[in-house]
Amino acid sequence: MTFTERLTQYEKLMRLDKPVGILLLLWPTLWGQWLASHGRPDWMILWIFIVGVVLMRSAGCVINDYADRDFDPHVARTRHRPLAAGTVAPREALMLAAGLALLAFLLILPLDPLVLKLSVVALFLAASYPFTKRFFALPQAYLGIAFGFGIPMSYAALWGEVPLEAWLLLLANVFWAIAYDTEYAMVDREDDLKIGIKTSAITFGRHDLTAIACCYAATLGLLAWTGWSRGIHWPFYLGLGVAAAIAIYHLRLIRAREPRACFRAFMHNVWFGAAIFAGILLSYL
């Protein structure tokens, strides 16, 4: 394998060719950055967090594929991933994940010491999430904490502390992650049942659509409460309204539980997060 071909395999392993995951991690981080800064972000801190999102999401994907390397060959959607296909060795994957995590840690060294402490928690969440699918009936909730941890870290970087508001925003992201990742898990439900992986799609069973609707509602409700307590202007609620319409569209897409439609709904969640951020952004302009 040539050097260029190996780099291509690393790119696939880090999912840099599939930016949806980066955006799902980036949107809640941007919510936290704008709300913590009252619409006036510190651009250096913002840049550090954006690059950190890319690095940590890439590391998380590598760790996920390493953990699932014995399962992925048995799932139609994942059998061609580099580790499952054998084009990248497990040892290479671990070294790559460690290198990405180290770069992310070096990036935040200039920030408040509390951010450094929280980064240890963030790394633990990213590294341990893939293994929760072995024993935890709702691993999507764990994913929501991992994907939303940029929120308390944003407040820590800008305030030097993590207020209750940050934890409520993190909880909103947990509900959102359960919603979109259940849609994602519905794509692989039959394969996951065969190999014994636990997912919210399996746990919710025939109540999956109701659970997804409730999670979207909880996300929007917590965000609305945050906006009301902050006295945020009307564009914020317009953004929540657009996000609610997008959630309803997703529920229509997945009502027949057809795998391709469920995957389409999952991918479309980038617009849900974007609508919320647009509302926050406009409310401060």
ZIKA-V619678 format. One record per residue. N is the residue number from 1. SS is DSSP state (alpha for helix, beta for strand, coil for the rest). PHI is phi in whole degrees, -180 to 180 (999 if undefined). BURIAL is I if it has 24 or more other ideal C-beta (glycine too) atoms within 12 Angstrom, else O. Layout:
n-><N/N>
ss-><SS/SS>
phi-><PHI/PHI>
burial-><BURIAL/BURIAL>
This chain:
n-><1/2/3/4/5/6/7/8/9/10/11/12/13/14/15/16/17/18/19/20/21/22/23/24/25/26/27/28/29/30/31/32/33/34/35/36/37/38/39/40/41/42/43/44/45/46/47/48/49/50/51/52/53/54/55/56/57/58/59/60/61/62/63/64/65/66/67/68/69/70/71/72/73/74/75/76/77/78/79/80/81/82/83/84/85/86/87/88/89/90/91/92/93/94/95/96/97/98/99/100/101/102/103/104/105/106/107/108/109/110/111/112/113/114/115/116/117/118/119/120/121/122/123/124/125/126/127/128/129/130/131/132/133/134/135/136/137/138/139/140/141/142/143/144/145/146/147/148/149/150/151/152/153/154/155/156/157/158/159/160/161/162/163/164/165/166/167/168/169/170/171/172/173/174/175/176/177/178/179/180/181/182/183/184/185/186/187/188/189/190/191/192/193/194/195/196/197/198/199/200/201/202/203/204/205/206/207/208/209/210/211/212/213/214/215/216/217/218/219/220/221/222/223/224/225/226/227/228/229/230/231/232/233/234/235/236/237/238/239/240/241/242/243/244/245/246/247/248/249/250/251/252/253/254/255/256/257/258/259/260/261/262/263/264/265/266/267/268/269/270/271/272/273/274/275/276/277/278/279/280/281/282/283/284/285>
ss-><coil/coil/alpha/alpha/alpha/alpha/alpha/alpha/alpha/alpha/alpha/alpha/alpha/coil/coil/coil/coil/coil/coil/alpha/alpha/alpha/alpha/alpha/alpha/alpha/alpha/alpha/alpha/alpha/alpha/alpha/alpha/alpha/alpha/alpha/coil/coil/coil/coil/coil/coil/alpha/alpha/alpha/alpha/alpha/alpha/alpha/alpha/alpha/alpha/alpha/alpha/alpha/alpha/alpha/alpha/alpha/alpha/alpha/alpha/alpha/alpha/alpha/alpha/alpha/coil/coil/coil/coil/alpha/alpha/alpha/coil/coil/coil/coil/coil/coil/coil/alpha/alpha/alpha/alpha/coil/coil/coil/coil/alpha/alpha/alpha/alpha/alpha/alpha/alpha/alpha/alpha/alpha/alpha/alpha/alpha/alpha/alpha/alpha/alpha/alpha/coil/coil/coil/coil/coil/alpha/alpha/alpha/alpha/alpha/alpha/alpha/alpha/alpha/alpha/alpha/alpha/alpha/alpha/alpha/alpha/alpha/alpha/alpha/alpha/coil/coil/coil/coil/coil/coil/alpha/alpha/alpha/alpha/alpha/alpha/alpha/alpha/alpha/alpha/alpha/alpha/alpha/alpha/alpha/alpha/alpha/alpha/alpha/alpha/alpha/coil/coil/coil/coil/alpha/alpha/alpha/alpha/alpha/alpha/alpha/alpha/alpha/alpha/alpha/alpha/alpha/alpha/alpha/alpha/alpha/alpha/alpha/alpha/alpha/alpha/alpha/alpha/coil/alpha/alpha/alpha/alpha/alpha/alpha/alpha/coil/coil/coil/coil/alpha/alpha/alpha/alpha/alpha/alpha/alpha/alpha/alpha/alpha/alpha/alpha/alpha/alpha/alpha/alpha/alpha/alpha/alpha/alpha/alpha/alpha/alpha/alpha/alpha/alpha/alpha/alpha/alpha/alpha/alpha/coil/coil/coil/alpha/alpha/alpha/alpha/alpha/alpha/alpha/alpha/alpha/alpha/alpha/alpha/alpha/alpha/alpha/alpha/alpha/alpha/alpha/alpha/alpha/coil/coil/coil/coil/alpha/alpha/alpha/alpha/alpha/alpha/alpha/alpha/alpha/alpha/alpha/alpha/alpha/alpha/alpha/alpha/alpha/alpha/alpha/alpha/alpha/alpha/alpha/alpha/alpha/alpha/coil>
phi-><999/-73/-61/-65/-64/-67/-62/-63/-66/-64/-61/-67/-64/-84/60/-69/-83/-131/-75/-57/-63/-62/-67/-65/-84/-74/-58/-63/-64/-68/-56/-64/-62/-75/-72/-66/-96/55/82/-129/-66/-78/-66/-68/-63/-59/-63/-59/-69/-65/-65/-62/-60/-63/-65/-73/-66/-64/-62/-62/-65/-64/-64/-60/-70/-65/-66/-99/-61/-92/-95/-57/-62/-98/-114/-55/-74/-116/-68/-100/-65/-52/-70/-66/-86/82/-84/-130/-78/-55/-64/-61/-62/-63/-66/-65/-62/-64/-65/-65/-64/-64/-61/-63/-67/-61/-64/-96/-56/-73/-86/-55/-54/-63/-64/-63/-65/-67/-65/-66/-64/-61/-65/-61/-62/-64/-76/-93/-52/-56/-83/-68/-69/-81/-136/-97/-70/-133/-63/-63/-68/-64/-60/-61/-67/-63/-74/-102/-71/-66/-69/-62/-67/-65/-64/-62/-68/-99/-109/80/-155/-120/-78/-57/-55/-64/-69/-68/-64/-63/-63/-60/-68/-61/-63/-63/-63/-61/-63/-74/-80/-68/-57/-64/-68/-64/-66/-105/-55/-65/-66/-65/-63/-69/-96/87/-80/-95/-143/-65/-62/-76/-63/-73/58/-73/-97/-60/-66/-63/-63/-64/-61/-66/-68/-60/-63/-65/-59/-67/-64/-66/-67/-63/-63/-61/-63/-66/-67/-86/72/-71/-72/-58/-58/-61/-73/-64/-62/-64/-64/-64/-62/-63/-64/-65/-62/-63/-61/-63/-64/-69/-62/-96/-60/-92/60/-77/-53/-64/-69/-65/-66/-62/-63/-58/-61/-73/-65/-61/-77/-61/-64/-66/-63/-65/-65/-60/-63/-63/-60/-67/-67/-98/-75>
burial-><O/O/O/O/O/O/O/O/I/I/O/I/I/I/I/I/O/O/O/I/I/I/I/I/I/I/I/I/I/I/I/I/I/I/I/I/I/O/I/O/I/O/O/O/I/I/O/I/I/I/I/I/I/I/I/I/I/I/I/I/I/I/I/I/I/I/I/I/I/O/I/I/O/O/I/O/I/I/O/O/I/I/I/I/O/O/I/I/O/O/O/I/I/O/O/I/I/O/O/I/I/O/O/I/I/O/I/I/O/O/I/I/O/O/I/O/O/I/I/O/O/I/I/O/I/I/I/I/I/I/O/I/I/O/O/O/O/I/I/I/I/I/I/I/I/I/I/I/I/I/I/I/I/I/I/I/I/I/I/O/O/I/O/O/I/I/O/I/I/I/I/I/I/I/I/I/I/I/I/I/I/I/I/I/I/I/I/I/I/O/I/I/O/O/I/O/I/I/I/I/I/I/I/I/O/O/O/I/I/O/I/I/I/O/I/I/I/I/I/I/O/I/I/I/O/I/I/O/O/I/O/I/O/O/O/I/I/O/I/I/O/I/I/I/O/I/I/O/O/I/I/O/I/I/O/O/I/O/I/O/O/I/I/I/I/I/I/I/I/I/I/I/I/I/I/I/I/I/I/I/I/O/I/I/O>
